């Protein structure tokens, strides 16, 4: 009795491999977004809500643009008019009307002098510029 070997190679669809690859990419992206999205709540649980409330109630007071290579990163500062506490929402500029929130917190002790020095003298922030606060309609994407 003789057996015949299968002489035809197994053919695999490149579409299947591509779909599996894309699924892995999307899952990785989703995991990164969950990690970034929870950063403010995890790292700054006591001040991230106050930061958002300040911005919603009082708007952006001052804007600091970080220097290159992160020149699309901005610090939107809000100062509470009663307590004079300064809060910071770090955002990434997507285009002229769209920004993505990175995190929100009260830097240093929230006093203007310490926040100002931290921004202009801090590691990686030297050489940044002060900008005008955004005007008009802005779309703020979640982290």
C-alpha positions as CSV (number, residue, x, y, z in Angstrom):
1,X,0.0,0.0,0.0
2,X,1.4,3.4,-0.9
3,X,0.5,6.7,0.5
4,X,0.5,9.9,-1.5
5,X,2.0,13.0,0.0
6,X,0.2,16.2,-0.4
7,X,2.2,18.0,-3.0
8,X,0.1,21.2,-2.9
9,X,1.4,23.8,-0.5
10,X,-0.9,25.3,2.1
11,X,-2.2,28.6,0.8
12,X,-2.9,31.3,3.4
13,X,-4.8,34.4,2.7
14,X,-2.8,37.6,3.2
15,X,-6.1,39.3,4.0
16,X,-6.4,37.1,7.2
17,X,-2.9,38.1,8.4
18,X,-3.7,41.8,7.7
19,X,-7.0,41.6,9.6
20,X,-5.2,40.0,12.6
21,X,-2.5,42.7,12.5
22,X,-5.1,45.5,12.3
23,X,-7.0,44.0,15.3
24,X,-3.8,43.9,17.3
25,X,-3.0,47.5,16.4
26,X,-6.5,48.7,17.4
27,X,-6.4,46.8,20.7
28,X,-3.0,48.4,21.4
29,X,-4.3,51.8,20.6
30,X,-7.4,51.3,22.8
31,X,-5.1,50.2,25.7
32,X,-3.0,53.3,25.3
33,X,-6.1,55.5,25.3
34,X,-7.4,53.9,28.5
35,X,-4.1,54.4,30.2
36,X,-3.8,58.1,29.1
37,X,-7.5,58.7,29.8
38,X,-7.1,57.7,33.4
39,X,-3.9,59.5,34.1
40,X,-5.4,62.7,35.4
41,X,-7.8,60.8,37.7
42,X,-5.1,58.5,38.9
43,X,-2.2,60.9,39.3
44,X,-4.1,64.0,40.3
45,X,-7.3,62.7,42.0
46,X,-7.6,65.7,44.3
47,X,-7.3,68.5,41.6
48,X,-8.3,67.2,38.2
49,X,-12.0,67.8,38.7
50,X,-11.3,71.3,40.2
51,X,-9.2,72.1,37.1
52,X,-12.0,71.2,34.7
53,X,-14.5,73.1,36.8
54,X,-12.3,76.2,36.8
55,X,-11.9,76.0,33.0
56,X,-15.6,75.4,32.4
57,X,-16.6,78.3,34.7
58,X,-13.9,80.9,34.1
59,X,-12.3,79.9,30.7
60,X,-8.6,79.9,29.8
61,X,-6.7,82.6,31.6
62,X,-3.2,82.2,30.1
63,X,-1.6,79.8,27.6
64,X,2.0,78.5,27.6
65,X,3.2,76.7,24.5
66,X,6.0,74.2,25.2
67,X,9.2,74.5,23.1
68,X,10.1,72.2,20.2
69,X,10.0,69.2,19.8
70,X,6.7,69.3,21.6
71,X,5.6,72.6,20.1
72,X,2.0,71.3,19.7
73,X,1.7,70.9,23.5
74,X,0.0,73.8,25.4
75,X,-0.7,74.5,29.1
76,X,-4.1,76.0,29.4
77,X,-4.0,77.9,32.8
78,X,-7.1,78.9,34.7
79,X,-7.1,81.1,37.8
80,X,-9.9,80.9,40.3
81,X,-11.0,84.5,40.7
82,X,-11.8,84.0,44.4
83,X,-8.9,81.9,45.7
84,X,-6.4,82.9,43.0
85,X,-5.4,79.2,42.7
86,X,-3.9,78.4,39.3
87,X,-4.9,75.1,37.5
88,X,-3.3,73.6,34.4
89,X,-4.9,71.5,31.7
90,X,-2.2,70.2,29.3
91,X,-3.6,69.8,25.7
92,X,-2.2,68.7,22.4
93,X,-3.2,70.9,19.4
94,X,-4.7,68.8,16.6
95,X,-5.6,71.7,14.3
96,X,-6.8,75.3,14.7
97,X,-10.1,74.4,16.4
98,X,-9.4,70.9,17.9
99,X,-7.4,70.0,20.9
100,X,-6.9,66.7,22.8
101,X,-6.7,66.8,26.6
102,X,-3.6,65.1,28.0
103,X,-4.0,65.8,31.7
104,X,-5.4,68.3,34.2
105,X,-4.1,69.2,37.6
106,X,-3.0,72.0,40.0
107,X,0.8,72.5,39.5
108,X,3.1,73.1,42.4
109,X,1.0,74.8,45.2
110,X,-1.3,76.6,42.8
111,X,0.3,80.0,43.4
112,X,1.0,82.0,40.3
113,X,4.7,82.7,41.1
114,X,5.5,79.1,41.5
115,X,3.5,78.0,38.5
116,X,5.1,80.7,36.3
117,X,8.7,79.6,37.4
118,X,7.9,76.0,36.9
119,X,6.7,76.7,33.3
120,X,9.6,78.9,32.2
121,X,12.4,77.1,34.1
122,X,11.1,73.5,34.3
123,X,12.9,70.6,32.7
124,X,12.0,70.6,29.0
125,X,10.0,73.8,29.2
126,X,12.7,76.4,28.8
127,X,12.3,78.3,25.6
128,X,8.5,78.0,25.4
129,X,6.3,80.9,24.5
130,X,3.2,82.6,25.9
131,X,0.2,82.6,23.6
132,X,-3.2,84.2,23.5
133,X,-6.0,82.1,25.0
134,X,-8.1,80.3,22.4
135,X,-11.2,82.2,21.2
136,X,-14.3,81.0,19.4
137,X,-15.5,77.5,19.4
138,X,-13.0,74.9,20.4
139,X,-13.5,71.1,20.3
140,X,-11.7,69.5,23.3
141,X,-11.3,65.8,22.7
142,X,-11.0,63.5,25.8
143,X,-7.6,61.9,26.5
